[in-house]
Amino acid sequence: MSEAHGDEFAADASADFFAAVRRLLPSYQAEEIKCIGDAVMVRVPEAGRAVDLAVHLVGELGASHGALALRVGLHSGPAVERDGDWYGAAVNLAARVAAAADRGEVLMTEARHLSASSMVSQFRVQHRAAQRFKNVIGRVSLYAIVLAAQPGASSLPIDPVCRMAVDPSVSTERRTYGGDELHFCSTTCALVFDRHPGRYPPVASGGP
């Protein structure tokens, strides 16, 4: 996004996202811990509310024209609080799971899946193969809610240049390349693509 639209545009997009998240947190009894780059760390005491918040974030905030490629990682476990920040193995694993999530996906550990089973059961869930994560002992079983696969959820195409969601009814910039129809958020991204089309492979909508 920075390369396509400039640093200020990217910074504003992240700031708008953080502001939208903050507006939602009180409704879910959630607490913002900190922002790290373009990510936000949130603590939600009740597991079902955490899943509900994650679904709302990805399924609604991430499904509008110009939205960032949102993804969420969830884990449940003990942690230690110091001066408003939280530490521990559970925090580290949550960060690893978030990094492993695909666009449009809520990825969770088995611990979170079990603790929020009543809420999770409302969605189609994919059981993923257990993975190994850096500095985590043993393999971790993962479960994914892929929002674009849910009935009624949006699965907008992704601009291959800046990786933002594109509503075809808003943007008229599109190209056909390698048999794929590509949509662009703006003329700027379309022109960048035209100069070097091989650099920008199509991005699947809504995860795998």
C-alpha positions in Angstrom: 0.0 0.0 0.0 2.9 2.4 0.8 4.5 1.7 -2.5 1.2 2.2 -4.5 -0.3 5.1 -2.6 2.4 6.6 -0.4 3.3 6.4 3.3 0.8 9.0 4.4 -2.1 7.1 2.7 -1.0 3.8 4.4 -0.6 5.5 7.8 -4.1 7.0 7.5 -5.6 3.7 6.5 -4.0 2.0 9.6 -5.2 4.9 11.8 -8.7 4.6 10.5 -8.7 0.9 11.1 -7.5 1.4 14.7 -10.2 4.0 15.3 -12.9 1.6 14.0 -11.7 -1.2 16.3 -11.7 1.1 19.3 -15.3 2.1 18.6 -16.3 -1.5 18.8 -14.5 -2.6 21.9 -16.9 -1.4 24.6 -19.8 -3.4 23.1 -17.7 -6.6 23.6 -16.2 -5.7 27.0 -12.8 -5.8 25.2 -9.7 -3.9 26.1 -7.1 -2.5 23.7 -3.6 -3.5 24.9 -1.4 -1.9 22.2 -0.8 -1.3 18.5 2.2 -2.9 16.8 2.7 -1.6 13.3 -0.5 -2.3 11.5 -1.8 -4.8 14.1 -3.8 -4.2 17.3 -3.6 -6.5 20.4 -6.9 -6.9 22.2 -7.9 -8.7 25.4 -11.4 -10.0 25.7 -12.2 -11.7 29.1 -15.1 -13.9 27.6 -14.2 -16.3 24.8 -17.5 -16.1 23.0 -17.4 -12.3 22.9 -13.8 -12.5 21.5 -15.0 -14.7 18.6 -18.0 -12.4 18.0 -15.7 -9.4 17.9 -13.3 -11.1 15.5 -16.1 -12.1 13.1 -17.5 -8.5 13.2 -14.1 -7.1 12.4 -13.2 -9.4 9.5 -16.8 -9.8 8.1 -17.8 -6.2 8.2 -14.8 -3.8 8.5 -12.8 -6.0 6.2 -15.6 -6.4 3.6 -15.9 -2.8 2.3 -14.3 -1.0 -0.6 -10.8 0.1 0.3 -10.6 -2.1 3.4 -7.3 -3.5 4.6 -6.7 -7.3 4.3 -7.9 -8.1 7.8 -7.1 -11.3 9.6 -7.4 -12.3 13.3 -5.6 -14.8 15.5 -7.2 -16.0 18.8 -6.0 -18.0 21.8 -7.0 -18.5 25.4 -4.7 -18.9 28.3 -3.1 -17.4 31.4 -1.1 -14.2 31.1 0.6 -11.7 33.4 -0.2 -7.9 33.4 2.5 -5.3 34.0 1.8 -1.6 33.6 -1.1 -2.1 31.3 0.7 -4.6 29.0 0.3 -8.4 29.0 3.0 -11.0 28.9 3.3 -14.8 28.7 3.3 -17.9 26.5 -0.4 -17.4 25.7 0.3 -13.9 24.4 3.1 -15.1 22.2 1.1 -17.9 20.8 -1.8 -15.6 20.0 0.6 -13.4 18.0 1.9 -16.4 16.1 -1.6 -17.6 15.2 -2.5 -14.1 14.0 0.6 -14.1 11.7 -0.5 -17.5 10.3 -4.0 -16.4 9.4 -5.0 -15.7 5.8 -7.0 -12.6 4.7 -10.6 -12.8 5.7 -10.0 -15.4 8.3 -10.4 -15.9 12.0 -7.8 -18.4 13.0 -7.9 -19.9 16.5 -6.2 -22.5 18.7 -8.0 -25.5 20.0 -8.1 -23.9 23.5 -10.1 -20.9 22.1 -12.2 -23.2 19.9 -13.2 -25.3 22.9 -13.8 -22.3 25.2 -16.0 -20.5 22.7 -17.7 -23.6 21.3 -21.3 -22.3 21.4 -20.3 -19.2 19.4 -18.0 -21.0 17.0 -20.8 -23.5 16.2 -22.7 -20.8 14.4 -20.2 -20.8 11.6 -18.6 -23.1 9.2 -15.2 -24.1 10.7 -12.2 -25.7 9.0 -9.9 -27.9 11.1 -6.4 -27.1 10.0 -3.4 -29.4 10.3 -1.4 -28.9 13.5 1.5 -26.5 13.0 4.8 -25.7 14.7 5.4 -22.1 15.8 8.7 -20.4 16.7 9.4 -20.8 20.5 6.3 -22.9 21.1 6.7 -26.5 22.3 4.9 -29.1 20.3 2.4 -28.7 17.4 -0.6 -26.5 17.8 -4.0 -27.6 16.4 -5.8 -24.7 14.6 -9.4 -24.0 13.5 -10.4 -21.4 11.0 -13.6 -19.4 10.4 -13.3 -18.2 6.8 -15.8 -15.4 6.6 -15.9 -15.1 2.8 -17.2 -18.7 2.8 -20.1 -18.0 5.2 -23.6 -17.4 3.8 -24.2 -13.8 3.2 -20.6 -12.7 3.8 -18.8 -10.5 1.4 -15.9 -11.9 -0.7 -14.8 -8.7 -2.5 -11.9 -9.1 -5.0 -8.5 -7.9 -3.9 -6.4 -5.2 -5.7 -3.2 -7.2 -6.6 -1.1 -4.0 -6.2 -2.1 -2.5 -2.9 -3.9 -5.5 -1.5 -7.1 -3.6 -0.5 -10.6 -4.9 -1.0 -12.3 -3.6 -4.2 -16.0 -3.2 -4.7 -16.5 -3.6 -8.5 -19.5 -1.4 -8.4 -17.4 1.5 -7.1 -14.2 1.1 -9.1 -14.3 0.8 -12.9 -10.6 -0.1 -13.2 -10.3 -3.8 -14.2 -8.0 -5.9 -16.4 -7.9 -9.4 -17.7 -4.5 -11.1 -17.2 -3.6 -14.7 -17.5 -7.2 -15.7 -17.7 -8.1 -13.9 -14.4 -10.2 -10.8 -14.1 -8.5 -8.3 -11.9 -10.1 -5.3 -10.1 -8.3 -2.2 -8.9 -9.1 0.3 -6.2 -8.0 3.2 -8.3 -6.5 4.3 -11.6 -3.1 4.7 -9.8 -3.0 1.0 -9.0 -4.2 0.0 -12.4 -1.4 2.0 -14.1 1.2 0.5 -11.7 0.0 -2.9 -12.7 0.1 -2.0 -16.4 3.9 -1.2 -16.1 4.8 -4.5 -14.5 1.9 -7.0 -14.6 4.1 -10.0 -13.8 5.0 -8.6 -10.4 1.4 -8.7 -9.1 -0.3 -12.1 -9.2 -4.0 -12.3 -8.4 -5.0 -12.5 -4.8 -7.7 -15.0 -3.8 -10.8 -13.4 -2.2 -11.4 -14.3 1.4 -8.6 -16.8 2.1 -8.1 -20.4 0.8 
